[in-house]
Amino acid sequence: ATIPAQAYNTRIDYSISATDASLAANVATNTGNWFFIKKPAPVAIIGTGTSSSGYAPVYGWYHYSWSEQIYSAAEIAMSGMIDSIFFQVASVTSPYEMLNQSIYLSSTAVSELSVSALPDTASMTRIYTGTYTFNNTGWTKIPLATPYFYNGTDNLHIVWINKDGSYASGYPVFNYTTTTGLGNSRIRRFDF
């Protein structure tokens, strides 16, 4: 059977009936089945990736590092549930494994980063923790452990803490777009 075109988020109820080829023509029916027509989740792509750097969102060369970025509500231009974030990898020796990674999100009125200390993540939502492996160039997906509701009016603050603890060449280099007048990305790196 063919289901005619339906609007997104429409519930489709259906049943299945089958008749066997015996002389008795036995009929079996399954009712109470349903599904929804779902629209793909919207995607916000920020910038054009005209430059590249190995520093942010994560710097894999140093033992330990952290970075933070601010993305404005105007850049994102939508609200809703965030179930993954992506960064565009320009180059990497794959697979490149980074142990002990933590990524945090929060909504904030702050539009420019000014303090050089590690951001206080106590009030942020930890969206990822564990080992992350960069497997190739192009868009790399980081699935969120718990979806995050973004209200669409505040700016989005991302903090990535790297506690890998080892040097390794071949770390990922990321594409980014330069903006003027805003301190909206920074990184610190350490060796202990």
DRENMI-386736 format. One record per atom (N, C-alpha, C): residue in three letters; x, z negated, y negated. Coordinates in steps of 0.1 Angstrom, whole numbers, plus 2048, in hexadecimal, padded with zeros to 3 digits. Example, Ala and Ser with C-alpha at 12.3 -4.5 7.8 and 13.67 -1.06 7.14 Angstrom:
! DRENMI-386736
ALA8847B2839/ALA87B7B282D/ALA8847B2821/SER8807B9816/SER8897B980B/SER8817B1800/
! end
This chain:
! DRENMI-386736
ALA80880080C/ALA800800800/ALA8098007F4/THR8048057E9/THR80B8067DC/THR8037FD7D3/ILE80B7F47CC/ILE8057EC7C2/ILE8067F37B4/PRO7FB7F47AD/PRO7FC7FB7A0/PRO8057F2796/ALA80A7F978C/ALA8127F2782/ALA80B7E577D/GLN8137DB77B/GLN80D7CE776/GLN8157C976A/ALA8107C1762/ALA8177BA757/ALA8207B075D/TYR82B7AD756/TYR8347A275B/TYR82D79575B/ASN83178C764/ASN82B77F767/ASN81D78076C/THR81978B772/THR80C78C778/THR80D788787/ARG80477F78B/ARG80477B799/ARG7FC7867A1/ILE80378A7AC/ILE7FD7947B5/ILE7F978C7C2/ASP7EC78C7C5/ASP7E77867D1/ASP7E57927DB/TYR7E97907E8/TYR7E779A7F1/TYR7E57947FF/SER7E079D808/SER7DE799816/SER7E47A581F/ILE7E77A282B/ILE7EC7AC834/ILE7E37AC840/SER7DE7B7844/SER7D67B9850/SER7DC7C3859/ALA7DC7C0866/ALA7E17CA870/ALA7D87CB87B/THR7D77D7880/THR7CE7DA88C/THR7D77E0896/ASP7D67DA8A2/ASP7DF7E08AD/ASP7D87ED8B3/ALA7DF7F38BC/ALA7DB8008C1/ALA7D37FF8CE/SER7CF7F28D2/SER7C87F08DE/SER7BA7F58DD/LEU7B37F68E9/LEU7A57FA8E8/LEU79C7EF8E1/ALA7A17E38E1/ALA7997D88DA/ALA79C7D88CB/ALA7A67E08C6/ALA7A97E18B8/ALA7AA7D38B2/ASN7B27CA8B7/ASN7B47BD8B2/ASN7B97BD8A4/VAL7B47B489C/VAL7B87B488D/VAL7BE7A688A/ALA7C97A6883/ALA7CF79A87E/ALA7D079B86F/THR7CD790868/THR7CD79085A/THR7D5784855/ASN7DD78684B/ASN7E577C845/ASN7E177C836/THR7DB771831/THR7D6770824/THR7DE76581C/GLY7DC76480F/GLY7E275A807/GLY7F075D803/ASN7F476A804/ASN80176E7FF/ASN8017717F0/TRP80B76F7E9/TRP80C7727DB/TRP81A7737D6/PHE81C77A7CB/PHE82977A7C4/PHE82777D7B6/PHE83177C7AE/PHE83077E79F/PHE83978A79C/ILE835792793/ILE83D79D78D/ILE846796782/LYS853796784/LYS85B78F77B/LYS864799772/LYS865795766/LYS86D79D75D/LYS87C79875E/PRO8857A175E/PRO89379C75E/PRO896793752/ALA89F78A755/ALA8A378074A/ALA8AA78873F/PRO8A7784732/PRO8AE78B727/PRO8BD787727/VAL8C5790721/VAL8D378D721/VAL8D878F712/ALA8E078570E/ALA8E5786700/ALA8F4789702/ILE8F87956FD/ILE9067986FD/ILE90B7976EE/ILE91578E6ED/ILE91A78B6DF/ILE9287926DE/GLY92979B6D4/GLY9357A26D0/GLY9377AE6D9/THR9427B56D6/THR9457C26DD/THR9517C16E5/GLY9597B66E5/GLY9647B56ED/GLY9707BE6E9/THR9727C06DC/THR97C7C96D8/THR98B7C46D8/SER98C7B76DA/SER99A7B06DB/SER99A7A86E8/SER9A77A46EC/SER9A879C6F8/SER9B27916F6/SER9B07866FD/SER9B877A6FD/SER9B777270A/GLY9C276C70D/GLY9C2763719/GLY9BE755716/TYR9BB75170A/TYR9B9743706/TYR9AB73E708/ALA9A1746704/ALA993741705/ALA98A74B70C/PRO981747714/PRO97B739715/PRO98372F71D/VAL98D734725/VAL99572B72D/VAL9A373072D/TYR9AD72872C/TYR9BB72C72C/TYR9C272773A/GLY9C4731742/GLY9C972E750/GLY9D872B752/TRP9E072E747/TRP9EE72C749/TRP9F371E749/TYR9ED716740/TYR9F270873F/TYR9EB6FF749/HIS9F16F474C/HIS9EC6EA756/HIS9DD6E6752/TYR9DC6E3745/TYR9CF6DD740/TYR9CC6E4733/SER9BF6E7730/SER9BB6EC723/SER9AC6EA721/TRP9A86EC715/TRP99A6EC712/TRP9976F6707/SER98B6FB707/SER9887046FC/SER9797016F9/GLU9767066ED/GLU9687056E9/GLU9647116E0/GLN9587156E1/GLN9527206DA/GLN94571C6D4/ILE9427226C9/ILE9347216C3/ILE92F72F6C2/TYR9237316C7/TYR91C73D6C6/TYR90F73A6BD/SER90D7426B3/SER90273F6A9/SER8F57446AF/ALA8EA73D6AA/ALA8DD7416AE/ALA8DA7506AB/ALA8E07556A0/ALA8DE76269C/ALA8E576C6A5/GLU8F07686AB/GLU8F77706B5/GLU8EF7716C2/ILE8E97666C6/ILE8E27656D3/ILE8D476C6D1/ALA8CE7696C6/ALA8C176F6C3/ALA8B676E6CD/MET8B57636D4/MET8AA7606DD/MET8AB7526E2/SER8A074D6E8/SER8A073F6EE/SER89D7416FC/GLY89E736704/GLY89A736712/GLY8A472F71B/MET8A1730728/MET8AA72A732/MET8B6733734/ILE8C272C734/ILE8CF732737/ILE8D272E745/ASP8D373874E/ASP8D773575C/ASP8E5739760/SER8EC740757/SER8FA744759/SER8FF74974C/ILE90D74874B/ILE91474D740/ILE91E757745/PHE92276173D/PHE92B76B741/PHE93676C737/PHE94276F73B/PHE94D772732/PHE95377F737/GLN95878872E/GLN95E794732/GLN96D793734/VAL971796741/VAL97F795744/VAL9867A2742/ALA9917A273A/ALA9987AF737/ALA9A27B1742/SER9A97A7746/SER9B37A8751/SER9B479B758/VAL9B879C765/VAL9BA79076D/VAL9C179477A/THR9CA78C77F/THR9CF78E78D/THR9C6787796/SER9BE78F79E/SER9B47897A6/SER9B87887B4/PRO9B277E7BB/PRO9AA7737B5/PRO9B27697AE/TYR9AD7657A3/TYR9B475A79B/TYR9AB74E79B/GLU9B07447A2/GLU9A87387A5/GLU9AC72D79B/MET9A2726795/MET9A571B78C/MET99D70F791/LEU9A5705794/LEU99F6F879A/LEU99A6EF78E/ASN9916E6791/ASN98D6DC788/ASN9896E177A/GLN97F6E977A/GLN9796EF76E/GLN96C6E876A/SER96A6E675E/SER95D6E0759/SER9596E874D/ILE94C6EC74C/ILE9466F3741/ILE93A6EB73C/TYR9396EA72F/TYR92E6E3729/TYR9276EB71F/LEU91A6E971D/LEU9126F0713/LEU90A6E670A/SER9086E96FE/SER8FF6E16F5/SER8FA6EA6EA/SER8EE6E66E5/SER8E96ED6D9/SER8EE6E46CD/THR8F26EB6C2/THR8F86E46B7/THR8F46EA6AA/ALA8F46E269F/ALA8F26E8692/ALA9006EC68C/VAL90B6E8692/VAL9186EB68E/VAL91A6FA68F/SER920700685/SER92270F685/SER931712684/GLU939708681/GLU94870A680/GLU94F6FE686/LEU95970168F/LEU9606F6695/LEU96B6F168B/SER96C6E468A/SER9766DF680/SER97F6D4685/VAL97B6CD690/VAL9836C2695/VAL98B6C76A0/SER9986C26A1/SER9A16C76AB/SER9A16BF6B8/ALA99A6B46B9/ALA9996AC6C5/ALA9906B26CF/LEU9926AE6DC/LEU98A6B36E7/LEU97B6AF6E3/PRO9726B86E4/PRO9646B56E0/PRO95E6AA6EA/ASP9566A26E5/ASP94F6986ED/ASP94469E6F5/THR94769F702/THR93D6A670B/THR93269D710/ALA93369070C/ALA929686712/ALA91B68A70E/SER918691703/SER90B6956FF/SER9086A3703/MET9116AA70A/MET90F6B870E/MET90A6B871C/THR9066C4720/THR9016C672E/THR90C6CD736/ARG9116C6740/ARG91B6CD749/ARG9146D7751/ILE9186E474F/ILE9126EF756/ILE9196F4762/TYR9266F0763/TYR92F6F576E/TYR93A6EB770/THR93D6E877D/THR9486E0780/THR94E6E578E/GLY95B6E578F/GLY9616E979B/GLY96B6F479A/THR96E6FB7A4/THR9787067A4/THR9717137A0/TYR97771B797/TYR972728794/TYR97C732797/THR97873D79D/THR9817487A1/THR97D754799/PHE98775A792/PHE98576778B/PHE98A772795/ASN98077A799/ASN9837847A3/ASN98679279E/ASN982795792/ASN9857A378D/ASN9827A377E/THR9857AF779/THR9827B176A/THR9747B4769/GLY96F7B575C/GLY9617B7759/GLY95A7AA757/TRP94D7AA757/TRP94579E755/TRP947794760/THR94B78875D/THR94B77E768/THR940774765/LYS939771770/LYS92D76876E/LYS93075A772/ILE92B75176A/ILE92C74376D/ILE91E73D76E/PRO91A73B77B/PRO90C73677D/PRO90B727779/LEU901724772/LEU8FF71676D/LEU8FA70D779/ALA90070177A/ALA8FB6F8785/ALA8ED6F4782/THR8E96F3776/THR8DB6F0771/THR8D86F9766/PRO8CD701766/PRO8CA70975B/PRO8C970174E/TYR8CC707743/TYR8CD700736/TYR8C370772D/PHE8BA6FF726/PHE8B070471D/PHE8B770570F/TYR8B771170A/TYR8BD7146FD/TYR8B17166F3/ASN8B070F6E8/ASN8A570F6DF/ASN8A471B6D6/GLY8AF7236D5/GLY8AF72F6CC/GLY8B172D6BE/THR8B17206B9/THR8B271D6AB/THR8C07176A8/ASP8C570F6B1/ASP8D27096AF/ASP8DD7136B3/ASN8E970F6B1/ASN8F47176B6/ASN8F87126C4/LEU8FE71A6CC/LEU9027166DA/LEU9117126DA/HIS9147076DF/HIS9217016E0/HIS9267016EE/ILE9317086F2/ILE9367086FF/ILE9447026FF/VAL9466F8708/VAL9536F270A/VAL9576F4718/TRP9646F971A/TRP9696FC728/TRP9766F3729/ILE9766EA733/ILE9826E1735/ILE9886E6742/ASN9956E9741/ASN99E6ED74C/ASN9A76E2750/LYS9A56DD75C/LYS9AE6D2761/LYS9B46D776E/ASP9B86E476F/ASP9BE6EA77A/ASP9CB6E477F/GLY9D36E1775/GLY9E06D9779/GLY9EB6E177D/SER9EB6EF77C/SER9F66F6781/SER9F8703778/TYRA04707777/TYRA07714771/TYRA0571F77B/ALAA0072A776/ALA9FE73677F/ALA9FD742776/SERA0674C778/SERA04758771/SER9F9761776/GLY9F576B76E/GLY9EA773772/GLY9DC76E76E/TYR9DC764765/TYR9D075D761/TYR9C7768759/PRO9BA765758/PRO9B176F752/PRO9B3770743/VAL9B277C73E/VAL9B2780730/VAL9A478472D/PHE99E77F722/PHE99078271F/PHE98E78B713/ASN984793713/ASN98179B707/ASN9797926FE/TYR97B7956F1/TYR97378E6E7/TYR9727966DA/THR9697926D1/THR9677996C4/THR96B78F6B9/THR9737946B0/THR97878C6A5/THR96C78B69B/THR96B77E695/THR96177C68B/THR96977767F/THR963779673/THR96A774667/THR963768661/GLY96B75F65B/GLY966754654/GLY96174865C/LEU961749669/LEU95C73E671/LEU96773967B/GLY96872C67D/GLY970726687/GLY967724693/ASN96472E69B/ASN95B72C6A6/ASN96172D6B4/SER96E72C6B5/SER97472B6C2/SER9827256C0/ARG98571C6C9/ARG9937166C9/ARG9977116D7/ILE9A470F6D8/ILE9A970A6E5/ILE9B47006E3/ARG9B66F76ED/ARG9C26EE6ED/ARG9C76EF6FB/ARG9D46EF6FD/ARG9DB6EF70A/ARG9E56E470B/PHE9E76DF717/PHE9F06D471A/PHE9F76D5727/ASPA036CF727/ASPA0A6CD734/ASPA0E6BF735/PHEA0A6B9740/PHEA0D6AA742/PHEA176A974D/
! end
